[in-house]
Amino acid sequence: MPRRHWREIFPVTPGTLLAWHRRFIAAKWDYTARRGTGLKGVFIAVWWLTWGFAIV
């Protein structure tokens, strides 16, 4: 099949498929919504264990 007829047969271009795939993979591996307190929570807990109870 000649390349000039591809557009008539295939509704999307290879570049469009690659862009969709890139966005899908980026969304799949984006953990910003699932991020917890992390080290910030640990530092707060340690502060309360060391200084917080001494103040109270």
Residue pairs with C-beta under 8 A, 6 or more apart in sequence:
1 9
7 13
37 44
